[in-house]
Amino acid sequence: MRIICLVVVFFALFSVPSASAEVPPKIAFIGPLSGHDGHEGLAAKQAFLLAIKQVSDETGKEIVPVVMDDFADPDQAREAALTVASDSSVMAVVAHYHSVCAFATMDVFSSAKLPVIMWAAAHPGISEKGDPYIFQMVPILDDMVLSLGRLMFDRGLRSIALIGERSAYGRRFLSVMAPYLREIGVDVPLVIETSPMLPSYDHLADRVADVAPDGVAYGGFTHEGAMIKMALDRKGLSLTYGVDSSVGEELFCRYAGPAAEGTLGVLPLSPIYLPGGTDFLKGLYGLFPDAVPANYTALAYDAATVVAWSTYRGQSRGREGVREEISRYSGRGLTGLIGFDYLGRAVARPIGAFVVKGGRWLPLRGDRDG
């Protein structure tokens, strides 16, 4: 009887396929697919799906994409994170445009030992504790803020008023920008936190007029950034306006109209300005003919490429194996050489200086006219 039992156990252990062998691995995408920033989420989702398809085609191994809308809302983002974390076949996640959503989900991913790459959430607090399951593909907010401050300084501005949205993101913008500008010799006569979604920002223009700066730098939402610039123009203020990466997108030009002209921004490089951009766009339009790439599309594509290859190489070791593969990933992607430092931050810094000219964001050439 003992021999028979041993044979049965042996057969059960070595003849029955494991669940992981039967079920193709999944990779999840979470981002804003509707509402205020739905265009960014949609473009990132399309890039995500393209990357998954390309890696699956190259390896001959199926990877199942899971796509969820976080509605740009931290509570709904957390629900989405809990949903994907509870599915043991999900090996990794590419998540979040908004930092507030990332903060709401980090503990979910960490507790589930589910590696996540934040494709656009840029607040440095996301990765500053070095959680081994949290990675950031996007250049952190501080890098972009300091670059914007330096750009405005190099353009001759010596008095800059600062406006930031009332959020962790906006407060970080202000707390980094103000001391940096003062350190390099720029007067900061005004620092304002403002609420989003106000019907008018004329009161802010009045406060700016009272201190008469050379320029204004704003960190926050695209729509509010456009409304503030229009309010400054209505006030008749002739000054330089600079915006951070979350504002500097094509929708800003559409919202602000003629008032957008001359606005400076430090932005993630869109695919058309990247060495592999032509091939990427060919693949993207082949899969999604109506695609409209946005500021963070290239970063979402590279994040998805990393998790797809890491899943292919590490899935036999479960989520921990995938995390290990992400942490030691090294390769050239659309945004440059891809790898992560000890905090889980991408080593590449694919950002550039831009100016609005003719209703479009165009790269600065280094001259005064852009």
Number of C-alpha atoms within 10 A of each C-alpha: 6 7 8 9 10 11 12 11 12 11 11 11 11 9 9 8 10 10 10 14 10 8 12 15 23 22 25 23 29 27 30 26 21 15 10 13 19 17 18 23 29 21 23 35 26 21 30 28 23 22 25 25 20 14 20 17 12 9 11 9 13 16 21 19 17 14 20 20 21 26 22 24 15 19 15 17 27 20 16 21 28 15 12 26 23 12 10 15 19 24 30 32 29 30 33 31 26 24 23 21 25 25 19 17 23 21 16 19 20 16 10 16 19 26 29 29 28 30 30 31 26 28 24 19 16 23 21 13 11 15 16 19 26 27 27 28 30 28 24 20 23 17 15 25 25 19 20 25 26 17 18 25 18 12 14 13 19 18 22 30 22 23 25 25 22 16 16 14 24 20 18 20 26 22 14 16 25 21 13 16 20 14 10 12 12 19 17 20 15 18 18 18 18 17 13 16 11 9 8 12 20 18 12 17 19 15 13 24 14 11 14 18 22 18 22 26 26 29 28 26 23 24 19 25 30 24 22 23 27 22 21 24 17 12 14 11 18 12 17 19 24 27 27 26 23 26 23 28 23 15 17 26 24 15 17 21 15 15 22 26 19 21 22 28 33 26 26 28 22 21 22 14 14 16 13 15 16 13 12 20 19 12 16 22 15 12 15 16 10 9 16 16 21 20 21 27 26 30 28 32 27 24 31 31 24 28 29 30 20 23 26 20 15 20 24 14 13 19 23 19 18 26 27 17 20 28 23 13 16 13 10 13 20 20 25 16 15 20 20 19 13 13 18 23 25 20 16 17 18 19 18 18 21 25 24 24 18 13 18 18 23 15 19 16 11 10 7 9 9 15
